[in-house]
Amino acid sequence: MTVSYAKDLPSGFSNRIERVAIVGAGGQIGKFLTEHLVKTGKHIITAITRPESTSTLPDGVNIVRVDYSSDDDTTLVNALCGQQALVITMAVTAPRDTSSKLIRAAAKAGVPYILPNYFGPDAANDSLCTDSFLAERRDAIVSEITTLGVSSYFLLVCNFWYEFSLGGGSNRYGFDFTNNTLVLFDGGNVRINTTTFPQCGRAVAALLSLKELPDDENDKSPTLSQFRNSPVYISSFCLTQLDMFKSVKRVTGTTDADWTITHESAKQRWEEGKVELLKGNFGAFVKTLYSRIFVPGTGDGDYESSRGTHNDMLGLPVEDLNEATRVAVRMGKNGEVDH
């Protein structure tokens, strides 16, 4: 790939991303991305929201209301004109064609960078994505952006969100904080990467705050352009279910005796869920998705060991596990995660 340098571009070229549009700015992950983008003080943030949205957004965020369902994309394209990056965050319940509409509108508006609606397991691990029923979505996103030929993309590999997954019931990380039950998959010793909401926010803000291009051939500092069309690997913790359980017991002041612990095979859970999904039971998706990452012997959940992470390059902090666990316990007990 030919490397471009800032010194070779016309006078007036600003070697950084100044204008960022975000869809889903008030959502579960979107609010953290927006918060940390605003905190950098380096960007003009435009939140593209639905007309009926009542989300509260940070001061200083520009709001443009757009009806995504409309076949006429004129308003959406106008909202994206002049933007240098588009961040898309939407719930899995969003209409399947919404992401495509946003990507196509970004191409018409000439947006050079897109962070699409992919936050999760290693996007470069084809077998994992296929087994987890994520490959189709990943491939559709990448194909559309690539075929349009206008924007570059980044895929944020963060595995599952820690607070959301720990507090999300037994089909995620095995914990049910309402009933104090724990399902250990294969003894609870499979190590995986997992990332908090704030760490995802810091990562995206740091990524979009990098210089776009190296100044010249002697500039070896990190740049946004080096991540074009590739995964960005981040993580908060690399740990097992048993590591999570130790933190849960510290935070809640409980012992093993306070918990009902059962044991299951992750591979069997995944195979059972896969059968249900293929029958059309979408309710089995969460069980299937999470069980696959815990299948022993694959190492698929621990991308840190095989690929490393970009934490240091992006200046991400080492986080407090117990503090993140406290948030997860609260979310689980208060029903803040849809099981």
C-alpha positions in Angstrom: 0.0 0.0 0.0 1.3 3.4 -1.0 2.0 5.6 2.1 0.9 9.3 1.9 2.6 12.0 3.9 1.1 15.2 5.2 4.0 17.2 3.8 3.0 16.3 0.3 -0.5 17.5 0.5 -1.7 21.0 -0.5 -1.2 23.9 1.8 -4.1 24.2 4.3 -4.5 20.4 4.8 -5.4 19.8 8.4 -3.7 16.5 9.5 -6.4 15.5 11.9 -10.1 14.6 12.1 -12.1 17.7 13.2 -15.7 16.8 12.4 -17.3 13.6 13.6 -20.9 12.5 13.1 -22.4 9.8 15.3 -25.6 7.8 15.0 -26.9 6.4 18.2 -25.2 9.0 20.4 -27.6 8.5 23.3 -27.6 4.7 23.1 -26.0 2.1 25.5 -22.6 2.3 23.9 -23.1 5.4 21.9 -23.3 7.6 25.0 -19.9 6.6 26.1 -18.4 7.1 22.6 -20.0 10.6 22.5 -18.9 11.5 26.0 -15.2 10.6 25.4 -15.2 12.2 21.9 -16.4 15.4 23.5 -13.8 15.2 26.3 -10.9 15.3 23.9 -11.9 18.9 22.9 -10.5 18.1 19.4 -13.7 17.5 17.5 -17.0 19.1 16.4 -19.5 16.4 17.2 -22.8 16.1 15.3 -25.4 13.6 16.6 -27.7 12.4 13.9 -30.8 11.3 15.7 -34.4 10.2 14.8 -37.0 13.0 14.9 -38.7 11.4 18.0 -35.5 10.9 20.0 -35.5 12.2 23.6 -31.9 11.3 24.4 -30.0 13.7 26.5 -26.6 14.5 24.9 -23.6 16.4 26.3 -23.4 20.1 25.9 -21.7 21.2 22.7 -23.0 18.3 20.6 -24.8 19.5 17.5 -28.1 17.6 16.8 -29.5 16.9 13.4 -32.8 15.0 13.3 -33.3 12.7 10.4 -35.9 10.1 9.4 -33.7 7.1 8.6 -36.6 5.1 7.3 -37.3 7.5 4.5 -36.3 6.3 1.0 -35.3 9.9 0.2 -31.8 10.3 1.7 -31.3 13.9 0.8 -31.6 15.2 4.5 -29.2 12.4 5.7 -26.6 13.2 2.9 -26.8 16.9 3.7 -26.2 16.1 7.4 -23.1 14.1 6.5 -21.6 16.6 4.1 -18.4 18.0 5.4 -18.1 15.2 8.1 -14.7 13.5 8.2 -15.8 10.4 10.2 -19.1 8.7 10.8 -19.6 6.5 13.9 -22.6 4.1 13.7 -23.9 2.6 16.9 -27.3 0.9 16.9 -29.2 -1.8 18.8 -29.5 -5.2 17.2 -33.2 -4.5 17.0 -32.7 -1.7 14.5 -34.1 -2.4 11.0 -31.5 -4.4 9.1 -31.3 -1.9 6.2 -30.5 1.1 8.4 -26.8 0.5 8.5 -26.7 0.2 4.7 -28.6 3.4 4.3 -26.1 5.2 6.5 -23.1 3.8 4.7 -24.5 4.7 1.3 -25.4 8.2 2.4 -21.8 8.6 3.8 -20.4 7.7 0.4 -22.6 10.2 -1.3 -21.5 12.9 1.1 -17.8 11.9 0.7 -17.1 10.9 4.3 -13.6 9.4 4.4 -13.9 7.3 7.5 -16.6 5.0 9.0 -16.7 3.1 12.2 -19.6 0.8 11.4 -22.0 -1.0 13.7 -19.5 -3.8 14.6 -18.3 -4.0 18.2 -17.4 -7.5 19.3 -15.3 -10.6 18.7 -12.2 -10.8 16.5 -13.4 -9.7 13.1 -10.3 -11.3 11.4 -11.2 -14.7 12.9 -13.3 -16.2 10.1 -14.2 -19.5 11.9 -15.3 -17.6 15.1 -17.4 -15.1 13.2 -19.0 -17.9 11.1 -19.7 -20.0 14.2 -21.1 -17.0 16.0 -23.4 -16.0 13.2 -21.6 -12.7 12.8 -19.8 -13.3 9.5 -22.8 -12.3 7.4 -23.1 -8.9 9.1 -19.4 -8.3 9.0 -19.1 -9.2 5.4 -22.1 -7.1 4.4 -20.6 -4.0 6.1 -17.2 -4.5 4.7 -18.4 -5.3 1.2 -20.7 -2.3 0.9 -18.1 0.2 2.1 -15.4 -1.3 -0.1 -17.7 -1.5 -3.2 -18.7 2.1 -2.9 -15.0 3.0 -2.8 -15.3 6.3 -0.9 -14.8 5.6 2.8 -12.3 3.6 4.8 -13.6 1.5 7.7 -12.4 0.4 11.2 -13.8 -2.5 13.1 -13.6 -2.2 16.9 -12.6 -5.6 18.3 -13.5 -5.4 22.0 -15.1 -8.8 22.5 -18.1 -8.5 24.8 -18.8 -5.5 27.0 -17.8 -6.4 30.5 -20.5 -4.7 32.6 -23.3 -5.6 30.1 -22.2 -9.2 29.9 -21.5 -9.9 33.6 -24.8 -8.3 34.5 -26.7 -9.8 31.6 -27.8 -13.1 33.0 -26.6 -16.7 32.8 -26.6 -16.8 29.0 -23.8 -14.3 28.8 -21.0 -14.7 31.4 -23.0 -17.2 33.4 -24.0 -14.9 36.3 -27.5 -14.2 37.6 -27.3 -11.5 40.3 -31.0 -11.7 41.0 -30.9 -15.3 42.1 -27.2 -15.6 43.0 -26.6 -18.4 40.5 -23.6 -19.1 38.3 -23.1 -21.4 35.4 -19.5 -22.3 34.9 -18.5 -23.3 31.4 -16.0 -26.2 31.4 -14.8 -25.4 34.9 -14.6 -21.6 34.3 -11.0 -21.7 33.2 -11.2 -20.4 29.6 -9.5 -17.0 29.3 -11.1 -14.2 27.2 -10.7 -10.6 26.5 -13.5 -8.3 27.6 -13.9 -4.5 27.5 -15.9 -1.9 29.5 -18.1 0.7 28.0 -15.8 3.6 29.0 -12.8 1.8 27.5 -14.6 1.6 24.2 -15.4 5.3 24.4 -11.8 6.2 25.2 -10.5 3.9 22.4 -12.7 5.5 19.7 -11.9 9.0 20.9 -8.2 8.3 20.9 -8.3 6.7 17.5 -10.1 9.6 15.9 -7.7 12.0 17.7 -4.6 10.5 16.0 -2.9 12.4 13.2 -4.5 11.2 9.9 -1.1 10.8 8.1 2.5 10.7 9.1 4.2 14.1 8.7 7.0 12.6 6.5 8.9 9.4 6.0 10.7 9.9 9.3 7.5 10.1 11.3 6.9 6.8 13.1 4.1 8.0 15.5 0.7 6.3 15.3 -1.7 7.6 12.7 -5.3 7.0 11.8 -4.4 6.0 8.3 -2.5 2.9 9.5 -5.7 1.4 10.8 -7.6 1.8 7.5 -9.8 -1.2 6.6 -8.7 -3.3 9.5 -9.6 -4.3 13.1 -8.6 -2.2 16.0 -7.9 -4.5 19.0 -8.7 -3.2 22.5 -9.4 -4.7 25.9 -10.0 -3.9 29.5 -9.3 -7.3 31.0 -8.2 -10.8 30.0 -9.7 -13.2 32.5 -11.6 -16.3 33.1 -15.1 -16.9 34.6 -13.4 -17.9 37.9 -11.4 -14.5 37.9 -14.8 -12.7 37.4 -16.3 -14.8 40.3 -13.5 -13.7 42.6 -14.1 -10.1 41.8 -17.9 -10.6 42.2 -17.4 -12.1 45.7 -15.1 -9.2 46.7 -17.6 -6.6 45.6 -20.7 -8.3 47.0 -19.1 -9.7 50.2 -20.3 -13.2 49.4 -18.6 -16.6 49.4 -19.1 -19.8 47.4 -21.7 -20.9 49.9 -24.0 -18.0 48.9 -24.1 -19.1 45.3 -25.8 -21.9 43.4 -23.1 -23.1 41.0 -23.8 -25.5 38.1 -21.5 -26.8 35.3 -22.1 -27.0 31.6 -20.1 -27.6 28.4 -19.7 -24.5 26.3 -19.4 -26.5 23.2 -22.6 -28.4 23.9 -24.4 -25.1 24.7 -23.2 -23.6 21.5 -24.3 -26.6 19.4 -27.7 -26.6 21.1 -28.1 -22.9 20.4 -27.0 -23.3 16.8 -29.7 -25.9 16.2 -32.3 -23.5 17.6 -31.1 -20.6 15.6 -31.2 -22.6 12.4 -34.8 -23.4 13.2 -35.5 -19.7 13.3 -35.5 -19.2 17.1 -33.6 -15.9 17.3 -34.0 -16.0 21.1 -31.1 -18.5 21.2 -28.7 -16.0 19.6 -27.2 -14.7 22.9 -26.6 -18.2 24.3 -25.0 -19.3 21.0 -22.8 -16.2 20.7 -21.4 -16.3 24.2 -21.0 -20.1 24.4 -18.9 -20.1 21.3 -16.3 -17.7 22.8 -15.9 -20.0 25.8 -15.3 -23.2 23.9 -12.0 -24.6 25.4 -8.9 -25.3 23.3 -9.7 -22.7 20.6 -8.1 -19.5 22.2 -10.6 -17.6 20.1 -11.7 -15.4 23.0 -8.2 -14.4 24.0 -7.0 -12.4 21.0 -4.6 -10.5 23.2 -2.3 -13.6 23.2 -2.4 -14.1 19.5 -2.7 -10.6 18.1 -1.9 -8.2 20.9 -3.9 -5.1 21.5 -3.6 -1.4 20.5 -4.2 -0.3 24.1 -0.7 1.2 24.5 -0.8 2.9 21.1 -4.1 4.5 21.9 -3.0 5.5 25.4 -5.7 3.4 27.1 -5.5 3.1 30.9 -5.3 0.0 33.1 -8.8 -0.3 34.7 -10.0 -1.4 38.1 -11.7 -4.8 37.8 -13.6 -4.5 41.0 -15.0 -1.1 40.0 -16.2 -2.4 36.7 -17.7 -5.4 38.5 -19.6 -3.1 40.8 -21.3 -1.5 37.8 -22.1 -4.9 36.4 -23.7 -6.1 39.6 -25.8 -2.9 39.8 -26.9 -3.4 36.2 -27.8 -7.0 36.8 -29.7 -6.4 40.1 -31.6 -3.3 38.6 -32.6 -5.1 35.4 -30.6 -2.7 33.2 -29.6 -5.4 30.8 -32.2 -7.2 28.6 -31.7 -10.9 29.2 
